[in-house]
């Protein structure tokens, strides 16, 4: 970790699930069930394409969340200085 924001982001990520409520986990479960039902209809080629899509989507979401959190920390630092 190169700076204090990286350390804060890591700590935030480690604690995140304890702050998410019932609605989040219910929605997560429902989306997983829907995805399972949908993926059962995929051909092997479609499954491979969808896995590639999911991987790319996950990477972009992770980058977005990291950038968003970093900017929030920078904003908080600027406000409280």
MMTF fields as JSON, N, C-alpha, C and O atoms, coordinates in Angstrom:
{
  "mmtfVersion": "1.0.0",
  "mmtfProducer": "UNKNOWN",
  "numBonds": 323,
  "numAtoms": 324,
  "numGroups": 81,
  "numChains": 1,
  "numModels": 1,
  "chainsPerModel": [1],
  "groupsPerChain": [81],
  "chainIdList": ["A"],
  "bondAtomList": [4, 2, 8, 6, 12, 10, 16, 14, 20, 18, 24, 22, 28, 26, 32, 30, 36, 34, 40, 38, 44, 42, 48, 46, 52, 50, 56, 54, 60, 58, 64, 62, 68, 66, 72, 70, 76, 74, 80, 78, 84, 82, 88, 86, 92, 90, 96, 94, 100, 98, 104, 102, 108, 106, 112, 110, 116, 114, 120, 118, 124, 122, 128, 126, 132, 130, 136, 134, 140, 138, 144, 142, 148, 146, 152, 150, 156, 154, 160, 158, 164, 162, 168, 166, 172, 170, 176, 174, 180, 178, 184, 182, 188, 186, 192, 190, 196, 194, 200, 198, 204, 202, 208, 206, 212, 210, 216, 214, 220, 218, 224, 222, 228, 226, 232, 230, 236, 234, 240, 238, 244, 242, 248, 246, 252, 250, 256, 254, 260, 258, 264, 262, 268, 266, 272, 270, 276, 274, 280, 278, 284, 282, 288, 286, 292, 290, 296, 294, 300, 298, 304, 302, 308, 306, 312, 310, 316, 314, 320, 318],
  "bondOrderList": [1, 1, 1, 1, 1, 1, 1, 1, 1, 1, 1, 1, 1, 1, 1, 1, 1, 1, 1, 1, 1, 1, 1, 1, 1, 1, 1, 1, 1, 1, 1, 1, 1, 1, 1, 1, 1, 1, 1, 1, 1, 1, 1, 1, 1, 1, 1, 1, 1, 1, 1, 1, 1, 1, 1, 1, 1, 1, 1, 1, 1, 1, 1, 1, 1, 1, 1, 1, 1, 1, 1, 1, 1, 1, 1, 1, 1, 1, 1, 1],
  "groupList": [{"groupName": "UNK", "atomNameList": ["N", "CA", "C", "O"], "elementList": ["N", "C", "C", "O"], "formalChargeList": [0, 0, 0, 0], "bondAtomList": [1, 0, 2, 1, 3, 2], "bondOrderList": [1, 1, 2], "singleLetterCode": "X", "chemCompType": "L-PEPTIDE LINKING"}],
  "groupTypeList": [0, 0, 0, 0, 0, 0, 0, 0, 0, 0, 0, 0, 0, 0, 0, 0, 0, 0, 0, 0, 0, 0, 0, 0, 0, 0, 0, 0, 0, 0, 0, 0, 0, 0, 0, 0, 0, 0, 0, 0, 0, 0, 0, 0, 0, 0, 0, 0, 0, 0, 0, 0, 0, 0, 0, 0, 0, 0, 0, 0, 0, 0, 0, 0, 0, 0, 0, 0, 0, 0, 0, 0, 0, 0, 0, 0, 0, 0, 0, 0, 0],
  "groupIdList": [1, 2, 3, 4, 5, 6, 7, 8, 9, 10, 11, 12, 13, 14, 15, 16, 17, 18, 19, 20, 21, 22, 23, 24, 25, 26, 27, 28, 29, 30, 31, 32, 33, 34, 35, 36, 37, 38, 39, 40, 41, 42, 43, 44, 45, 46, 47, 48, 49, 50, 51, 52, 53, 54, 55, 56, 57, 58, 59, 60, 61, 62, 63, 64, 65, 66, 67, 68, 69, 70, 71, 72, 73, 74, 75, 76, 77, 78, 79, 80, 81],
  "secStructList": [7, 7, 1, 2, 2, 2, 2, 2, 2, 2, 2, 2, 2, 2, 2, 2, 2, 2, 2, 7, 7, 2, 2, 2, 2, 2, 2, 2, 2, 2, 2, 2, 2, 2, 2, 2, 2, 2, 2, 6, 6, 7, 7, 2, 2, 2, 2, 2, 2, 2, 2, 2, 2, 2, 2, 2, 2, 2, 2, 2, 2, 2, 2, 2, 2, 2, 2, 2, 2, 2, 2, 2, 2, 2, 2, 2, 2, 2, 2, 6, 7],
  "xCoordList": [0.834, 0.0, 0.88, 1.808, 0.568, 1.47, 1.128, 2.012, -0.104, -0.439, -1.557, -2.119, -1.863, -2.863, -4.249, -5.048, -4.548, -5.86, -5.978, -7.041, -4.924, -4.955, -5.225, -5.976, -4.612, -4.829, -6.28, -6.909, -6.808, -8.21, -9.162, -10.149, -8.876, -9.727, -9.726, -10.771, -8.576, -8.489, -9.278, -9.989, -9.157, -9.908, -11.408, -12.2, -11.785, -13.192, -13.749, -14.847, -12.997, -13.441, -13.573, -14.504, -12.657, -12.71, -13.951, -14.496, -14.402, -15.546, -16.878, -17.927, -16.857, -18.042, -19.229, -20.347, -19.016, -20.147, -20.878, -22.076, -20.183, -20.858, -21.799, -22.64, -21.673, -22.512, -23.637, -24.501, -23.62, -24.667, -25.879, -25.738, -27.035, -28.25, -28.897, -28.406, -30.005, -30.788, -31.172, -31.108, -31.568, -31.999, -30.905, -31.181, -29.668, -28.552, -28.419, -28.329, -28.407, -28.205, -29.386, -29.203, -30.607, -31.786, -31.688, -31.934, -31.331, -31.172, -30.063, -30.205, -28.966, -27.849, -28.271, -27.915, -29.027, -29.515, -30.466, -30.376, -31.371, -32.318, -31.609, -31.971, -30.619, -29.9, -29.101, -28.985, -28.554, -27.817, -28.752, -28.385, -29.941, -30.916, -31.322, -31.413, -31.564, -31.945, -30.819, -31.066, -29.596, -28.443, -28.284, -27.996, -28.466, -28.383, -29.424, -29.12, -30.648, -31.72, -31.395, -31.602, -30.889, -30.536, -29.369, -29.406, -28.336, -27.145, -27.41, -26.682, -28.431, -28.809, -29.275, -29.269, -29.678, -30.158, -29.054, -29.278, -27.862, -26.762, -26.099, -25.984, -25.675, -24.81, -23.42, -23.154, -22.535, -21.169, -20.491, -19.79, -20.689, -20.096, -20.677, -19.946, -21.994, -22.628, -22.145, -21.968, -21.936, -21.429, -20.035, -19.741, -19.189, -17.834, -17.884, -17.152, -18.738, -18.88, -19.41, -18.955, -20.367, -20.937, -19.925, -19.881, -19.116, -18.062, -17.071, -16.631, -16.724, -15.818, -16.463, -15.801, -17.748, -18.483, -18.479, -18.199, -18.785, -18.817, -17.454, -17.377, -16.403, -15.055, -14.747, -14.237, -15.056, -14.8, -15.676, -15.216, -16.919, -17.848, -17.382, -17.435, -16.935, -16.446, -15.229, -15.129, -14.314, -13.123, -13.503, -12.947, -14.449, -14.834, -15.562, -15.358, -16.398, -17.092, -16.107, -16.249, -15.125, -14.116, -13.32, -13.069, -12.93, -12.18, -13.027, -12.524, -14.297, -15.208, -15.33, -15.219, -15.559, -15.718, -14.453, -14.522, -13.309, -12.045, -11.86, -11.464, -12.145, -11.994, -12.993, -12.65, -14.208, -15.25, -14.854, -14.934, -14.427, -14.019, -12.806, -12.747, -11.849, -10.651, -11.047, -10.547, -11.926, -12.358, -13.126, -13.014, -13.898, -14.603, -13.611, -13.791, -12.568, -11.546, -10.832, -10.582, -10.505, -9.828, -10.725, -10.254, -12.005, -12.948, -13.057, -13.039, -13.168, -13.25, -11.981, -12.058, -10.848, -9.596, -9.583, -9.163, -10.042, -10.073, -11.044, -10.756, -12.169, -13.18, -12.705, -12.943, -12.043, -11.648, -10.281, -9.806, -9.656, -8.353, -8.55, -7.575],
  "yCoordList": [-1.172, 0.0, 1.236, 1.367, 2.122, 3.244, 4.476, 5.296, 4.637, 5.831, 5.54, 4.445, 6.523, 6.325, 6.058, 5.369, 6.579, 6.318, 4.844, 4.252, 4.247, 2.808, 2.013, 1.038, 2.429, 1.745, 1.919, 0.962, 3.126, 3.368, 2.579, 2.031, 2.517, 1.756, 0.264, -0.386, -0.264, -1.672, -1.945, -2.946, -1.061, -1.215, -1.102, -1.86, -0.164, 0.01, -1.244, -1.692, -1.803, -3.002, -4.191, -4.985, -4.32, -5.42, -5.35, -6.386, -4.156, -3.964, -3.799, -3.764, -3.697, -3.329, -4.252, -3.774, -5.546, -6.477, -6.363, -6.639, -5.964, -5.828, -4.621, -4.511, -3.715, -2.522, -2.621, -1.747, -3.677, -3.847, -4.495, -5.408, -4.029, -4.505, -5.684, -6.195, -6.083, -7.218, -7.041, -7.994, -5.833, -5.579, -5.9, -6.438, -5.573, -5.863, -7.367, -7.832, -8.122, -9.56, -10.266, -11.261, -9.761, -10.314, -10.086, -10.997, -8.875, -8.555, -9.377, -9.858, -9.538, -10.338, -11.789, -12.391, -12.337, -13.718, -13.849, -14.809, -12.891, -12.931, -12.82, -13.513, -11.97, -11.832, -13.1, -13.491, -13.738, -14.99, -16.091, -16.871, -16.161, -17.158, -16.91, -17.847, -15.655, -15.314, -15.642, -16.159, -15.344, -15.647, -17.149, -17.609, -17.912, -19.376, -19.904, -20.753, -19.404, -19.848, -19.481, -20.283, -18.274, -17.835, -18.63, -19.062, -18.826, -19.506, -20.97, -21.568, -21.551, -22.923, -23.033, -24.123, -21.912, -21.924, -21.629, -21.729, -21.264, -20.892, -22.115, -23.173, -21.935, -22.92, -22.764, -21.754, -23.728, -23.566, -22.287, -21.627, -21.936, -20.707, -19.474, -18.547, -19.471, -18.347, -18.245, -17.144, -19.377, -19.371, -18.744, -17.947, -19.104, -18.534, -17.028, -16.269, -16.601, -15.174, -14.428, -13.329, -15.033, -14.375, -14.293, -13.29, -15.326, -15.274, -14.153, -13.44, -14.0, -12.92, -11.561, -10.635, -11.452, -10.22, -9.94, -8.817, -10.95, -10.781, -10.347, -9.475, -10.947, -10.574, -9.11, -8.378, -8.693, -7.311, -6.348, -5.284, -6.712, -5.872, -5.734, -4.649, -6.827, -6.815, -5.906, -5.138, -5.992, -5.131, -3.658, -2.825, -3.337, -1.936, -1.435, -0.292, -2.26, -1.858, -1.646, -0.708, -2.508, -2.383, -1.093, -0.384, -0.795, 0.436, 1.658, 2.628, 1.618, 2.727, 2.928, 4.051, 1.84, 1.94, 2.461, 3.287, 1.988, 2.472, 3.967, 4.712, 4.398, 5.816, 6.665, 7.751, 6.186, 6.913, 7.072, 8.168, 5.981, 6.031, 6.938, 7.717, 6.84, 7.686, 9.163, 9.981, 9.499, 10.894, 11.345, 12.504, 10.459, 10.809, 11.112, 12.078, 10.301, 10.569, 11.887, 12.66, 12.146, 13.401, 14.603, 15.639, 14.468, 15.542, 15.775, 16.917, 14.696, 14.833, 15.494, 16.337, 15.121, 15.728, 17.228, 18.038, 17.581, 19.001, 19.792, 20.928, 19.208, 19.89, 20.099, 21.152, 19.112, 19.179, 19.792, 19.803, 20.287, 20.974, 22.404, 23.136],
  "zCoordList": [0.0, 0.0, 0.0, 0.798, -0.899, -1.098, -0.277, -0.026, 0.146, 0.914, 1.903, 1.924, 2.711, 3.752, 3.182, 3.817, 2.017, 1.411, 1.045, 1.229, 0.539, 0.255, 1.526, 1.506, 2.627, 3.904, 4.35, 4.801, 4.227, 4.582, 3.704, 4.194, 2.41, 1.491, 1.844, 1.803, 2.185, 2.572, 3.838, 3.927, 4.815, 6.061, 5.804, 6.363, 4.968, 4.623, 3.959, 4.288, 3.034, 2.333, 3.276, 3.144, 4.22, 5.175, 6.049, 6.43, 6.369, 7.258, 6.53, 7.174, 5.225, 4.468, 4.698, 4.894, 4.678, 4.778, 6.107, 6.175, 7.16, 8.451, 8.464, 9.357, 7.49, 7.437, 6.408, 6.336, 5.624, 4.623, 5.286, 6.1, 4.941, 5.576, 4.869, 3.863, 5.432, 4.932, 3.468, 2.691, 3.089, 1.713, 0.706, -0.366, 1.048, 0.152, -0.061, -1.197, 1.027, 0.913, 0.267, -0.434, 0.496, -0.173, -1.672, -2.463, -2.06, -3.478, -4.112, -5.236, -3.4, -3.895, -4.132, -5.144, -3.195, -3.316, -4.505, -5.271, -4.657, -5.772, -7.116, -8.066, -7.202, -8.471, -8.776, -9.937, -7.754, -7.967, -8.453, -9.332, -7.898, -8.354, -9.795, -10.588, -10.136, -11.511, -12.482, -13.571, -12.094, -12.945, -13.128, -14.232, -12.069, -12.181, -13.157, -13.994, -13.05, -13.95, -15.396, -16.307, -15.6, -16.945, -17.502, -18.654, -16.698, -17.208, -17.528, -18.321, -16.93, -17.276, -18.725, -19.299, -19.316, -20.701, -21.712, -22.919, -21.231, -22.114, -22.739, -22.121, -23.968, -24.605, -23.992, -23.341, -24.18, -23.66, -24.155, -23.388, -25.408, -25.954, -25.264, -24.918, -25.067, -24.375, -22.929, -22.408, -22.291, -20.918, -20.865, -19.974, -21.814, -21.862, -22.11, -21.476, -23.024, -23.301, -22.078, -21.763, -21.402, -20.237, -19.099, -18.387, -18.919, -17.896, -18.207, -17.305, -19.478, -19.875, -19.599, -19.13, -19.893, -19.602, -18.107, -17.687, -17.301, -15.85, -15.304, -14.439, -15.802, -15.35, -15.67, -14.822, -16.89, -17.293, -16.502, -16.087, -16.294, -15.529, -14.077, -13.498, -13.512, -12.138, -12.0, -11.043, -12.943, -12.928, -13.021, -12.305, -13.903, -14.058, -12.815, -12.408, -12.21, -10.985, -9.844, -9.06, -9.754, -8.712, -8.878, -7.904, -10.097, -10.367, -10.037, -9.47, -10.385, -10.086, -8.582, -8.09, -7.853, -6.404, -5.74, -4.83, -6.186, -5.623, -5.881, -4.985, -7.1, -7.441, -6.66, -6.191, -6.521, -5.787, -4.323, -3.769, -3.7, -2.297, -2.118, -1.167, -3.021, -2.932, -3.011, -2.238, -3.926, -4.049, -2.816, -2.414, -2.21, -0.97, 0.143, 0.885, 0.27, 1.278, 1.002, 1.926, -0.25, -0.594, -0.318, 0.151, -0.607, -0.326, 1.178, 1.637, 1.94, 3.395, 3.949, 4.843, 3.429, 3.872, 3.563, 4.39, 2.383, 1.997, 2.875, 3.25, 3.194, 3.989, 5.418, 6.009, 5.965, 7.366, 7.607, 8.743, 6.6, 6.759, 7.126, 7.3]
}
